[in-house]
Amino acid sequence: MEIRYSKSAQKAIESYDRPTKQRVKAGIEGLTKKPPEGDIKRMQGYTDGRLRLRVGKYRIVYRYDLDGMIEVLLIIDVDSRGDIYKRR
């Protein structure tokens, strides 16, 4: 499975301190397993199959996609709990 990041998600992850960055990256790695690991919920109001993963006070918005025969995990956005839902 390939992991792709949006520009905003990549920028957010790079801005975190080292321990937070490691926790977020570990959460994303758990999403590549079958079945995915973590506190996952489907996001309401979206028809593209978006899900969210809770990692402490941070939320990772993502979805699974196919690129030909390759399964892709697309990380759409990463932010704190209070801010991520305001943009959506």
C-alpha positions, 0 to 999 in steps of 0.5 A: 500500500502506498501512502500519499500526503496532501500539501497541507497534511505534509506541512502540518506534520512537519510543523510538529515537535519530534514526539508528536510527529512520531505518534502521528506517523505511527498512527498513519502506519497503523492505517496500512494494516488489515484491518486498520488500527486505531480510533477510526470513524467515518466522517458525515457529510462526505460522499468520497468515503473520508474517515478520521483517525484520532491520535491524542488531540490530533485528527488525521482525515484520510481515505483509501483509493485505487491507482490502477492496481495499487491501493493508496492511502491518501492523507487529506489533512492533519490538525488538532481536534478543535481546528480540523472540523472547522475547515471541513 
